[in-house]
């Protein structure tokens, strides 16, 4: 499921933006925790409410030869600070 289709030869740490329906993203994060042992800021990733346009950042290692993604770590989960009034 997790595959990168193009090599980023000039990038030491490529960035990938994924936008989708919150329900799909929630299932993706649960998959990353269960199948890839992704380290999350919270144990209960499936119990949190995800606001529209919230931001989650997941870091991973990318094997440049096989393009296999490994060692997933979530540093930001469902952040919605950009939606709050100052």
PEWO-V844699 format. One line per field, one symbol per residue. ss: DSSP state (a for helix, b for strand, c for the rest). phi: phi as a letter, one per 20 degrees, with the letter a starting at -180 (. if undefined). psi: psi as a letter, one per 30 degrees, with the letter a starting at -180 (. if undefined). Layout:
ss = ???
phi = ???
psi = ???
//
This chain:
ss = ccbccccccccccccccccccaaaaaaaaaaaaaaaccbcccccccccccccccbbbbbbbbcccccbbbbbbbbbbbbcaaaccc
phi = .ecdecedfedebfdcddcafgfffgffffgfffeclffdfcfdgedeedfgmfdcdcdbecffeemeeblebedcclfcgfeefe
psi = ejkkfkkiffkfilkkkkkakeeeeeeeeeeeeefghkklfkfheffkkjlkglkkkkklkjjfefgkklikkkfkjhkgeffkk.
//
